[in-house]
Amino acid sequence: MDIAKIISGNLTALMESHPGRETLEKVAHVAGVGFSTVRRAKNGDGNLTVQNLELIAKAFRRSAKDLLVDPDEAYGPAAPVTVLAVHEPPLDERELLQGYRDASQEVREILLDLARKESRKKDFGPRSERND
């Protein structure tokens, strides 16, 4: 298979499986590349620099090699799978998760630290509320 088609297929699959990254505009914004760069990659027409390929992959928290691997050759034909239905999280949880995904590493660390502290408060609460 042509490498441009492999990149196109992998990019399309990533966009479909990542809420908040489902449009060319959103991917371009998060990756920090031009809209036309993402469009060419998705359409399989045009040369991508290694740097742009890496930036696009990082928008999905992947490495450039993940966009270059033909899924059929890497793992053979896909075996039948059973997909279990899961409930969609409430809107506020989806917004919180998207905000976390879009945040810088520094902000993520602050948010995780805050969440851990809140979790500990619930686990250990005031002494009068515990049964010890």
N, C-alpha and C positions, 0 to 999 in steps of 0.2 A: 504494500500500500504506500502511496505517496505520503511523505512526511507532513506536508501541508494539510492533507486530509486527516491525518492522525491528530495533529494539533487541533484542527477544527472540531473533530468529534469529541476529543477530550475536553476542550473548552466549552463546547455546547453542553456536555454532560455536567460539568462543574457548575455552569450557570443555572441549569435546571434544578440542581440539588442544593443550591445555596440561596436561601431567601435574602434579599437585599443585594444580590449580585446577579439578578436575572436579566438585566438589560445591558446593552453595550455601554450606555452612558454611565451606569453605576460602576461597571467593571473598570472603565477608563478612569473614573474619578478616584476610586479606591487604589488602583494600580499606579496612578500618577503618570499615565501615558495618554496619548491622543485618542479620541474617539475612532478616528480612521485606522489607527494601529490595531485596536481591538476588532473593528469590523473586518479588516483584512485577515486577521488571524482566524476569526470565526468563520469567514467565508472561504478560507483556504486559498486566498489569492494574494500573493505578495510576500516579499521577504520580511522576516522578523529578525531584528538583532537579538543576540543572546541576552543582552541587557533587558530589552523589552519583554522577551519571553520570561525571564526571571521575575520581572515586576508584575506581569500578569499572573504568573503562578503564585506569587506571594499574596496577591489579592484574595486568594482562596486558601492561604496558609499551606501551600504546596511548594514543591521544588520544580524547577524547570523540567527535570527529567520526567516528572509525572505527566507533563503535557506531550512528551515525545514518545511515550511507550504505547505501542499498539495493544490494546486490552486483549484482543483475540490471540495474539502471538505470545503475550506475556503469561497468560493463564489458560490458554486453550479456549475452546467454546464454552460459553457460560452454561452451567448446569441449571436445571429448573430449581426455582426457589419458591418458598412459601413466604409471602409477605404478611406480617401481622399488622393489623390496624392499630394505630395508636391515636390517642386523642390529641387534638391541636391545643397547645397551651393558650391560656387567656391572652388577650391583646397586650395587657400590661407586662406580662412575662416575656412575650415575644419582643416588645419594644426594649425591655431591659436587656435581653440577650443580644439584640442587634446593637444597642448602645455599647455593650461590653465588647462585641466583636470589632466595632469601629474605633474603639478607644486605643490610645497609645499604650505601650507596655507599662509605662509609669502609672497611668490612670488605672489600668487593669490590676496592678499590684495593690494599689490603694483600695480599690473596690473589693478585692479578695480579702484583704486584711480586715476591712470593715465587716464583711459577711462572716468571717470566722469569729470576730469579736461578738457579733450579734448571736451567732450560734451558741457560743459558750455561755452567754447570758441566759439563754433559754435552758441550756443543760444544767447550769448551776444555780440559777435564780437566787433570790433572797433566801436566807436561811429559814425564815418562817414558812416559806412555801414548800420546802423540801421535807421528805419523810425520813429523817435520819436520827 
